[in-house]
Amino acid sequence: MTLEFLVGPVRRTAHRGRDDLLSAGLGLVGLAGLPVRFDDPVRPTPVELRRRAIQTGWKGIADLGPLGGFGRVYGQVPTVPGLEYSAFARVPGARHPHRVLCQVPDGFDAAARCLVVAPASGSRGIYGAMALGGGWALPRGCAVAYTDKGAGSGYFDCATGTGVALDGTRVEAGRALLEFEPRAAPADAGIAVKHAHSADHPEADWGRHVLQAVEFGLAMLDEALPALAPFTPDNTRIIAVGTSNGGAAVLQAAGVDHAGWLDGVVALEPNVQVAGHGRALYDFASEAALWLPAALGAGRFAAVPFARVAGVPAPTWLARGASLHARGLLPQPEPAAQAEAALERLLATGWEAAALATAASSTAFDLWRAVAATYASAYLRAGVGAMPCGFAFRASEVPGVPAPAVRAAWWPDGSGIPPNPGIALSGGLQAAADPALPGVLALRNLWDGSDAVALRLHAAVDVLAVGLPRADLPVWVVHGAEDGLIPAAFTSDPYVAWLRGQGRTPRYWRVPHAQHFDAFLQLPGFGDRYVPLLPYGYRALDAMYAHAVAGTPLPDPPTPQPRPRGTAPLTATMLDLQA
């Protein structure tokens, strides 16, 4: 199979013994442990970088804490030897490449002939779907094809002129093909991030990224297992699975899979957009960035994690209420009344109270502002040094760590949307009690405004509406009922309702007590009140695999009714997943 979309050669590596496919030899204990150490922090080797990137991929998605139950109640991390193929690719019309990667286990099940396609969650790098796609598929003898879907953590440092090569090492521009190399980037432009600065609007192509990963995976199976070749969509069962933005990507792929390559789709907490239904990410994220800090001062959030500092509302929450009052947006003069009014405003625009409570964590971590700034830049196709609303990503110091060592760890450690260690979101600030207000107001105005820039942003968002999957494609959506980052009320609920209105029969679990970040369950106050979402994704994959490979009828079980673990370790009974 000729892969005309590849940019440069395919890198082929074997991973056996103490360096396997699933955990790079770390096992569950190592994945949950301290960050992988580099022998030379300034010049880590490709093996070290891969191992740490895989560890970061797992930690970013799964709850690996001692009370969380991974490896004991659900999930596993066995040693999976095999071959790995990685390359840069490009979708038609894109200016910059993206990463694709395929893992073929030595124990590939030739009878099942299954390929799982797993786009990265969020804006993460190529190993960003390890805990979901790899964690479920590799132990079962399935091959896995990954894509970073045009995002990733191959940050380009304009000051040093360095980016990330295919093997993860940091290289000067011109010495190797880089994951992201902006054109004509001035030295003082800061840090260039592919999702924000590529000017390719990668989100509009997520479906094509997934289908391109299918092609890459099939071709690499041909190479790894020539005795079983050719691998084609006709003789290979192909299941697409993703979470968050990865979930949106597989649903986008379902809507453009006109050739009928996919045999099943499982989407967890997808950031999916339906024309005329629900709300777009930029809309509710920029709204949350502006209004949620003020609302968190309301009394009903008194026991919510991250909503209080020493038992009282954070000063920044009170300052936001005062700022909105000063601008006539909250007429109430008293802080408590301002908080209640801000909360009622959010409820009136469709937010659910449980989702708002969970969203306190995203507010405390300043995720809304970072997400809105990054997506605004992507939607407006702003290059490096030209982010809207005065924002930029700038290098920052990490105490006790030399700058070259910080840069060397960006690729394995980065989330794809800074702030990350050594990278700060700058701009849009004022010297006042509510420093972030100017930038947040400007970001919100890009949605509420009617000038030419706002119209361009809306046009970029409009093209993200998902297409209708073919009538016989099985689709299973799993979403946490208390998701505060990608609320089900704005995304999965309208998507599933739309599918059903179009005569489709999706499976849908809106899981009580589940939120967006399983990894947050290790934080104080989180694990005792929420349940992990990953086991429900694994169970949906079990059913989809049985249907696609063995022809077992796809079940339509009722939504599980789990209960939080409190301060005790998680048990299978708490998850309410019947055998």
Buried (B, 14 or more C-beta within 10 A) or exposed (E): BEBEBBBEEBBEBEBBEEBBBBBBBBBBEBBBEEEBEBEEBEEBBBBBBBBBBBBBBBBBBBBBBEBBBBBBBBBBBEBBBBBBBBBBBBBEEBEBBBBBBBBBBBBBEEEBBBBBBBBBBBBBBBBBBBBBBBBBBBBBBBBBBBBBBBBBBBBBBBBBBBBBBBBBBBBEBEEBBBBBBBEEBEEEBBBBBBBBBBBBBBBBBBBBBBBBBBBBBBBBBBBBBEEBBEBBBEEBBBBBBBBBBBBBBBBBBBBBBEEEBBBBBBBBBBBBBBEEBBBBBBBBBBBBBBBBBBBBBBEBBEEBBBBBEEEEBBEBBBBBBBBBBEEEBBEBEEBBBBBBBBBEBBEEEBBBEBBBBBBBBBBBBBBBBBBBBBBBBBBBBBBBBEBBBEBBBBBBEBEEEEBEBBBBBBBBBBBBBBBBBBBBBBBBBEEEEBEBBBBBBBBBBBBEBEEEBBEBBBEBBEEBBBBBBBEEBBBBBBBBBBBBBBBBBBBBBBBBBBBEEEEBEBBBBBBBBBBBBBBBBBEEBBBBBBBBBBBBBBBBBBBBBBBBBEEEEBEEEEBBEBEBBEEEBBEBEBBBBEE
